[in-house]
């Protein structure tokens, strides 16, 4: 294994180690010493590659959120009809809640940081914005926002339930949100 500046993968290994450590011990359990040990790098590498714990956590959560957005873009990018787009949304709900505890834990750890710290709130806003833009490939902006919240909420509920809901409930919720309004766009204001 290369060492020092000749180890171009060291920064990535450190970020991977941070994410693994967050899954195992939560953000509160992350320290430079633990990350260095898990990444198999000298402790001094931590300050060489990152200015501090905030930068390290921010980089790790940026990478993580990017992987989730990539799933959105892949699934929605493959859809070419409205029905395929609705199926892609259902697939996202069930993929994100499909028992991957790592993603669930990292998501909730990021949300906890975002609730307390503006820099992480900006990171979650960026994540949501990118997710909504992928949804807007197939749906108007208001519907995309509603679907994004639905994906998030149903995914969390399915992941935490002892008996997760069936796909039919997800499909029905998506159909309700994406159904055309028979009264037209201003129909809701008339009622």
Secondary structure, 3 states (H helix, E strand, C coil): CCCHHHCCCHHHHHHHHHHHHHHHHCHHHCCHHHHHHHHCCCCHHHHHHCCCHHHHHHHHHHHHHHHHHHHHHHHHHCCCCHHHHHHHHHHHHHHHCCCCHHHHHHHHHHHHHHHHCHHHHHHHHHHHHHHHHHHCCCCCHHHHHHHHHHHHHHHHHHHHCCCCCCHHHHHHHHHHHHCCCCCCCCHHHHC
